[in-house]
Amino acid sequence: MTSSGLAPGEPQRIVMTVTGPVSTEDLGIVLVHEHIFLDMRQSYRVHHPDAQYGPPKIHMLGEWRRDHSKFPDFMVLDEVDLAISEISGFAEYGGKTIVDATPIGARPPSRQLYPAGLRTVSVEAGVNVIAGCGFYIQASHPEYVRTSSTRMLAERILSEIEDGIDGTGIRPGVIGEIGLSQPVEDDEWKVLDAACEAQKQTGLPLYIHPYFGARGRIAPDVAKFVLRKGVDPRKINMCHMDGYMNLDYQRRVADLGVFIAFDNFGLENYYDSIDFSYNSHDSQRHEHLLKLLALGYRDQILVSQDTCYKTQLTRYGGHGYAHILRNIVPGLRHAGVDDTTLECILVKNPRRLLGL
């Protein structure tokens, strides 16, 4: 091996960040699925009859954990200085790279935030930031998605990849997260088909957001759809596989050869007040992660926190972007997970997924 960690003659792989291309050897510890700036209010066309507005306050947190849709302003991340402060905490614990998997439909409207704000955060916090592209769930789609062909949507995705987001020259390094509802809407299949075409032309990793929760068991069928389209399984990140805590379900997806992400660490909500139950907790994620490691899936596991609410930030009582490094990794070590395995999950698997 050379000093860079590459075998002699092995080509160096790169990944596109918001400040330009970097070697995968410089990615370090990666949070593979986060959001730095976003606005998810577009995804909720029907407003909660008891909606409460304004920033998080302590008396709201219990009800928020029960039903996040009641607090639309919690779904907005739009403060540059706050983002720098929060992500600097991740860097202080040794983190080096964050993937901001925010597609059209979940982005804030201001270009000063997305993508320009990502570059500011990257520079000021001292971390690599990788942006996403594509489209979120149908409820948030621009009108042109409905009237566009698969080819036209693929061209829109390719335009961002080649020319930058909104013509800024700031280029994404992943496709997605591509949003899917339950049941999957026709336009969502069309968007996913377009994303597959863009992936095959560029080689960028494809992030897929399947509907999660106890009744949203669509990930195996979605993975098979993408594989039939010719996408390399080593470039597929099936997100939110910790949204339905069923080992057989998780294995059915992993056995297709794709990456599976436990990317909701720190999000411990339960939704008994609406039409599905989502009640995964970190203790369950920890338990299932250990089982999957024991079964030999080490090289396909990714971890992250999917920060997408104000209440996940430390300022508002959440665990923050450093949660995995500060809390989860020590717990895994205590359970007997060795440093080689941790390096695989935190460094080597993201490097293989992201690198071109």
N, C-alpha and C positions, 0 to 999 in steps of 0.2 A: 504493500500500500504506500501511496505517497503521503506527504505531510498534510494534504487536503482531505485525506480519507478516501481518495479514489484509487482504484486499481490502475496500474500502469496501462496507458492507452485508452482508458475509459473516458468517454467524452464528459465534459462538465455539463451538468444540467442547470437550467435557470428557471426562475419564476418571475412573472411580472408583478411588481408592486406599484403603489401609487407614486413612488419616486423614481421608478424605472426598474429595469431587470436586475436581479441579484442572483447569485449562485445559491443553489439549494443548500450548499454547505454552510451558508451564512444565515439560514433560517432559525437555527437553534430550537428552543422549545416553542411549540406552536399551539395556539388556540385555534382549532380548525373551523369553528362556526360561532361567530359573534356578530354583534351589530353595534356600531359606534354612533351613527346617526340614522334615524329612521322615523317614520310616521305610519303606524299601523291602523290609524283611525279609518283609513280608506277601505280597510277590509271588513268593516262593520257597517253595512248599509242600514240595518235595523238598530236603532239606538235603544239602549236599556231604558225602560220606563222610570227607573229610579236612579238614573245616571247622576253621578257627582263629579264636579269639575274642580280644577285647581291642582296644585302640587300635592304630593303625598303628605298626609299627617298621620300621627301615630294611631289615632282612633279609627282610621280607615283600613289599616293593614289586615286585620282579621277578616273583614268582609272581602277585601281584595283577593286574599288567598282562596276564598270560596267562589268568587265569580269576578274574574278580571274585567269582563265586558262592562261592568258598572262604572268603571273609572277610565274614560277615554283619554284623559290627559296624561295618565301614567304610560300610555303607549307611544309617547313622543320622546325621542332623544335628540336634542337640538342645541346643546350648549357646548361650545368649543372648549372653553376653559375647564368646564367640569369633565369633559371627556379626557383632556390632557391629564388632569389630576388623577382620575380613576385609572387610566391605563398606565400611568407612571407607577402605580402600585403593583401592577403585573410585572413591569420591568424590574422593580426592586427585588422581586422574588426570583429573578433569573429568566423571566419570559422574554422572548425576542421577536415573535411574529404573531399577528392577529389577522385572521381572514374575516373581513366584513362582507358576509354573504347577503347583501341587500339588493334585491332586484327592483325593476320598475314595478310600482304598485305598493312598495313598502318604503320607498325613499322619501325624505323630506323634499318639499318643492324647491327649496333654494339651492342653486348650484354652488353657492358659497359654503354650503354644508356638504353636499354630495355632488361631485367628488372633491372639491377644493379643500373642504374642511378635513377630509381624511389625510391629505398631504400635510396639512398643518399639524395635525395630531401626531402623525408619524415622525415628523422632524422634531417637534417639541418634546414628545414623550420618549424618543429614542428607540422606537420599535418599527419593524417592518409592518406595513399594512397592505393587505391584498384585497382588492375590491371585487364585487360580484356584478353580474349582468343577467339579462333575461327578464322573466315576468313571474310575479307572485300569483296567488290564487285568483280565480275568476272575479270574485267580488271587487277586487282592486284593479282589474284590467282597464287600461284606456280603451275608448270606444273602437279604435282602429284594430285592436286584436280581433274583435268579432268579425270585422269585414275583411281582414287580411288572410291570405293563403299561408300555408305552412312555409312555402318558399320565401314569401315576403317577410315573415317573422324571423326566419333564419337570417335573412339579409340584414335585418335591423340588429340582431344580436352580433353578427359579424362586423357590422359597422362600428359598434362600440368597442369590440375587441381590437379592431385595426386602427380606428381613428380616435378612440378615447370616448369617454362618457359625455354625452351632450356636446361633442366636438371640442372638448377641453384638452385633448391629448393625454389625459390621465386614463390609462388603460386598465381594464379589469384583468385579473389573473385566474378567475374561476367563472364558470357558467352556473348561475343560480344564486340563491336557492330557487329552484323551479317549484311553484306552489301547486299542490293538488288538494282538492276538497274531498268530502265523502258524501255521496258518491262522486267520482271524478267527473267534472263537467267536460262537455265536448271541446270547448275552447282550451281547457287545460291539457287534454290529450294533444291538441294541435300545437300548443306551445311546447309541450315536452318533445313532440316529434321535431319541431324546429330546433330545439336545443340540442337534440341528438345530432342533427345535421351540422350544426355549428361546432359541436364537439369533434366530430369526425374530421372536419376541415382544419381545425386549429390544434387539436390535441389537449385542449384545456380540460381540467377536471370538471365533472358534471355533478352538481349538488342537487339532490331531489328532496323536497319537503313533502312526504306523504302525510295525509291527515293522521293525527295520532290520538290516542285514547283507546278505551276498551273496545269500541266498535269499529275503529278505523284500521282494519287489518289488511291493508292493500299493498304493503311494501313488496311482498314476494311477486305479485302479479305485475307491479310497476317495474321492478327490476328485470323481469323476464321480457317485458315490452321493450325496454331500453337495450337489452342484450340482443334481441331480435333485430333491432335497428343497426346493429354492428358496432356499438360502442364498446371499447375495451373495458372489461370489468375492473381492471386496475385503476381506471379513471372515473369510477362511479363512487360517490359518497352518498349512501342511503342515510339520510339524517333522521334524528329523533327516534332511534330504535330503542331508546329508554322510555318512550311514551306509552308503550304497552309491555308490561313486565311479564313476558311469557318466553321461557327459554327456547321452546320448540319454534316459536315464531321467529325469534332472533336468529336461530340456527338455519332456518329455511332460507333466510336472506343471505346469511354469510356463506352458506354452501354453494351459492351461485358465483362466488369468487369476488364479490364486491366488498368495499369497505363498509362497515357498520359503525355508526356514530352514537355514542352515549354523550349527547351534547346538551343536556338539560340539567347538568349538575348545579345545585343551588336553587332550582325552581321547584318548590314544594307546595303546589296548589292542589285543590280538589274542587271539581266543578259539579256538585250535586244539584245545583240550582238551575242548570240548563240541560241540554239534551244528551250529554254524555258524561262519563265519569273518568277523570284523569287524576290519579292520586299517587303517582310514583314519587318516591322520596330517595334521598341520597343513600340511605341505608339499603334500599332495594337495588339501586344502581351498583353499589359496592358489592353486594351479594352476587348479582348476575355477572358482573365483570369478572369476579374471581372464578365463577363457574365456566365462563367462556374461555378464560385463560387456561384453566385446567383441561379443557377439551381441545386445546390446540389452536385457538383462533387468534393468538397474539398478533400475528402480522396483518390482521384485518381490522383491528380495533382502533378507533379514534375517540378522543374525549374533548369536550368543550362545555360551555355554559349557556350559549344562545342568549346572551344579554339583550333583552328587547323591551324591558320595562324600567322606568325610573326606580322602582322599588327593588330592583336587583343591584343598584349602585350603593356603594357604602354610604354616600351622603344621605340616602333615604332608608337606611337600615338593612340593606342587602349585603350579600357576601362580596360583591365586586368581582372584577376581572381576575383577581389573584386567588380566587377560591380554590381552584384545583391544586395550585402549587402550595398554598398555605395550609389547606385542610385535607384535601382528598389524597394527595400523594403520601403524606405521612401516615394516613390510615391504611393505605395499600401496603406500605412498607411494614407497618405493624402486623398486617395479616400475612406477611411472608413473601410479598412480591419483591423480587430482586431488582437491582439497579439496571441490569441489562434489559429486563422486560419493560421497566418504566421508560428507559431511553427509546425503546422500540415504539411504544405507544405515543410518547410526547414529541419525539424527534424524527425517528426513521420512517414511521408510517406516513406522517404528514409530508415528509420530504419525497417519498415515492409517489404519493397522490398528486402533489402539486407540481413536481418538476417536469420540465419539457426538455 
